[in-house]
């Protein structure tokens, strides 16, 4: 399949990062699965996908503008990834993710909704919404460390991807989505601290990133 072909082509990235995978026993081989990683580097989806591949194929909720990159959109569709428009309350994207979960797929969503850039980011409610709408889904946290060093050539990174059950427990019936998202993110950040991305590792990101985030902050939003 196309997914397996791409995974094979990306294996050198894991080799260069000296990828170490822990906790795969927490990843069920079948059934609805909600994978919840931290997000400090653009390389995180690739390394999470490589790490979990011995057990599952994973479908990420990824920012929709990636589909506008020439040639990348068709590849993401072939990989069955799920586009979501950030900051707009994209209910259609959540509906597609819920359908995928009920179909028995593994769906990954970053609770922070964006790169941390080395700063604490509040949890977005999307992960809580998905867990609430697919009660059969097992939640597995995914602590990713070392991916921010990929840009620091020629130094090789040391990447660890660790799968684990939430320390605070699986979602509870009727649990508020925002509260659930917040506690899952806290469980993650208790295991892996926020780390700035970029070659210079500037906390908060370079000026262009700060400016873009400020524009998004000031822009009207339809919801979480």
C-alpha positions as CSV (number, residue, x, y, z in Angstrom):
1,X,0.0,0.0,0.0
2,X,1.0,3.6,-0.5
3,X,1.2,4.2,3.3
4,X,3.7,1.4,3.7
5,X,5.7,2.6,0.8
6,X,6.0,6.1,2.2
7,X,6.8,4.7,5.7
8,X,9.7,2.7,4.1
9,X,11.0,5.8,2.3
10,X,10.9,7.8,5.6
11,X,12.9,5.2,7.6
12,X,16.2,7.0,7.0
13,X,14.8,9.9,9.0
14,X,14.3,7.7,12.0
15,X,17.8,6.2,11.5
16,X,19.4,9.7,11.4
17,X,17.5,10.7,14.6
18,X,18.6,7.5,16.3
19,X,14.9,6.8,17.0
20,X,14.1,4.9,20.1
21,X,10.5,3.6,20.6
22,X,9.1,2.7,24.0
23,X,5.7,1.6,25.3
24,X,4.4,0.0,22.1
25,X,2.6,-2.5,24.3
26,X,0.2,0.3,25.2
27,X,-0.9,0.5,21.5
28,X,-3.8,-1.9,20.7
29,X,-3.4,-3.5,17.3
30,X,-7.1,-3.1,16.4
31,X,-10.0,-0.9,17.3
32,X,-10.6,2.8,17.7
33,X,-7.5,4.5,18.9
34,X,-6.8,8.2,19.8
35,X,-3.1,9.0,19.8
36,X,-2.3,12.2,21.7
37,X,1.3,13.5,21.1
38,X,3.0,16.7,22.3
39,X,4.1,19.1,19.5
40,X,7.5,20.8,19.6
41,X,8.7,20.2,16.1
42,X,7.4,19.9,12.5
43,X,9.1,16.5,12.4
44,X,6.8,15.1,15.2
45,X,4.1,13.6,12.8
46,X,6.8,11.8,10.8
47,X,8.5,10.3,13.9
48,X,5.2,9.3,15.6
49,X,4.1,7.6,12.4
50,X,7.4,5.7,12.1
51,X,7.3,4.8,15.8
52,X,3.8,3.4,15.8
53,X,4.0,1.7,12.4
54,X,4.8,-1.8,13.8
55,X,1.4,-1.8,15.4
56,X,-0.8,0.6,13.5
57,X,-1.2,3.0,10.6
58,X,-2.2,6.4,11.9
59,X,-4.3,9.3,10.5
60,X,-3.3,12.8,11.7
61,X,-5.6,15.7,12.0
62,X,-3.2,18.1,10.1
63,X,-3.5,21.8,9.3
64,X,-5.5,22.3,6.1
65,X,-3.0,24.6,4.4
66,X,-0.6,21.6,3.9
67,X,-3.0,20.5,1.2
68,X,-2.2,23.7,-0.7
69,X,1.5,22.7,-1.0
70,X,2.1,21.5,-4.6
71,X,2.2,17.8,-4.8
72,X,1.6,17.3,-1.1
73,X,-2.2,17.4,-1.0
74,X,-2.6,14.3,-3.2
75,X,0.0,12.4,-1.1
76,X,-1.8,13.3,2.1
77,X,-5.1,12.2,0.6
78,X,-3.6,8.9,-0.4
79,X,-2.3,8.5,3.1
80,X,-5.8,9.2,4.4
81,X,-4.8,12.1,6.6
82,X,-7.4,14.5,7.9
83,X,-7.3,18.2,7.1
84,X,-8.5,20.7,9.8
85,X,-8.7,24.5,9.5
86,X,-7.2,25.9,12.7
87,X,-9.0,28.4,14.9
88,X,-12.4,28.1,13.1
89,X,-14.2,25.4,15.0
90,X,-13.9,23.1,12.1
91,X,-16.8,20.7,13.0
92,X,-16.6,19.0,9.6
93,X,-13.0,17.9,10.3
94,X,-14.0,16.6,13.7
95,X,-16.9,14.7,12.1
96,X,-14.5,13.0,9.7
97,X,-12.2,12.1,12.6
98,X,-15.1,10.6,14.6
99,X,-16.1,8.5,11.6
100,X,-12.6,7.3,11.3
101,X,-12.5,6.3,14.9
102,X,-15.8,4.4,14.8
103,X,-14.4,2.6,11.7
104,X,-11.6,1.3,13.9
105,X,-8.9,3.6,12.8
106,X,-6.0,5.2,14.8
107,X,-6.4,9.0,14.8
108,X,-3.7,11.3,16.1
109,X,-4.4,14.8,17.3
110,X,-2.0,17.3,18.9
111,X,-3.8,18.7,22.0
112,X,-1.9,22.0,21.7
113,X,-3.1,22.5,18.2
114,X,0.2,24.0,17.0
115,X,4.0,24.0,17.8
116,X,4.8,25.0,21.3
117,X,7.9,27.0,20.4
118,X,9.2,26.3,23.9
119,X,6.2,28.0,25.6
120,X,3.3,26.5,27.5
121,X,0.3,26.3,25.2
122,X,-3.2,25.8,26.4
123,X,-5.0,22.6,25.4
124,X,-7.5,22.8,22.6
125,X,-10.8,21.1,23.2
126,X,-10.7,19.0,20.0
127,X,-9.1,15.9,21.5
128,X,-11.7,16.0,24.3
129,X,-14.5,16.3,21.7
130,X,-13.2,13.2,19.8
131,X,-12.9,11.2,22.9
132,X,-16.4,12.1,24.0
133,X,-18.0,11.3,20.6
134,X,-16.3,7.9,20.3
135,X,-16.6,6.3,23.7
136,X,-15.0,3.1,22.3
137,X,-11.7,4.8,21.5
138,X,-8.7,4.0,23.6
139,X,-6.6,7.0,24.4
140,X,-2.8,6.6,24.3
141,X,-0.4,9.4,25.0
142,X,2.7,9.9,23.0
143,X,5.7,11.7,24.5
144,X,8.0,12.9,21.7
145,X,11.5,14.1,22.6
146,X,14.5,15.2,20.5
147,X,12.8,16.1,17.3
148,X,13.6,19.8,17.7
149,X,17.3,18.9,17.1
150,X,16.7,17.8,13.5
151,X,17.5,21.3,12.2
152,X,20.8,21.5,14.1
153,X,22.9,19.9,11.3
154,X,25.4,18.3,11.4
155,X,24.6,17.2,14.9
156,X,22.5,14.0,14.9
157,X,19.4,14.1,17.1
158,X,18.5,11.5,19.7
159,X,14.8,11.0,19.4
160,X,12.6,9.0,21.8
161,X,8.9,8.3,21.2
162,X,7.2,6.9,24.2
163,X,3.6,5.6,24.2
164,X,1.8,5.4,27.5
165,X,-1.6,5.3,29.1
166,X,-2.7,8.7,30.6
167,X,-1.5,8.9,34.2
168,X,-4.8,10.5,35.2
169,X,-6.9,7.8,33.5
170,X,-9.0,7.2,30.4
171,X,-11.8,9.7,29.5
172,X,-14.7,9.6,32.0
173,X,-18.3,9.5,30.9
174,X,-19.6,13.0,30.6
175,X,-16.2,14.6,31.1
176,X,-16.0,18.1,29.8
177,X,-14.0,18.1,26.6
178,X,-11.9,21.2,27.5
179,X,-11.1,19.7,31.0
180,X,-10.2,16.3,29.4
181,X,-7.9,18.0,26.9
182,X,-6.2,20.0,29.6
183,X,-5.5,17.0,31.8
184,X,-4.2,14.8,28.9
185,X,-1.9,17.6,27.9
186,X,-0.8,18.0,31.6
187,X,0.0,14.3,31.7
188,X,2.1,14.7,28.6
189,X,4.0,17.7,29.7
190,X,4.7,16.1,33.1
191,X,6.7,13.6,31.1
192,X,8.2,15.8,28.4
193,X,8.8,19.6,28.9
194,X,8.2,22.1,26.2
195,X,11.2,22.6,23.9
196,X,11.8,25.5,21.4
197,X,12.1,24.5,17.8
198,X,14.4,26.1,15.2
199,X,18.2,26.1,14.7
200,X,18.6,28.9,17.3
201,X,16.0,27.4,19.7
202,X,14.4,30.8,20.3
203,X,11.6,30.5,22.9
204,X,8.4,31.8,21.4
205,X,9.8,31.4,17.9
206,X,11.5,33.8,15.5
207,X,9.9,37.2,14.8
208,X,7.9,35.9,11.7
209,X,6.3,33.2,13.9
210,X,5.4,35.7,16.7
211,X,3.9,38.0,14.2
212,X,1.8,35.3,12.5
213,X,0.6,34.1,15.9
214,X,-0.3,37.6,16.9
215,X,-2.3,38.1,13.7
216,X,-4.2,34.8,14.4
217,X,-4.8,35.9,18.0
218,X,-6.4,39.2,16.9
219,X,-8.4,37.7,14.1
220,X,-12.1,36.8,14.8
221,X,-12.6,33.1,15.5
222,X,-15.7,30.9,15.1
223,X,-14.7,28.7,18.0
224,X,-12.1,26.6,19.7
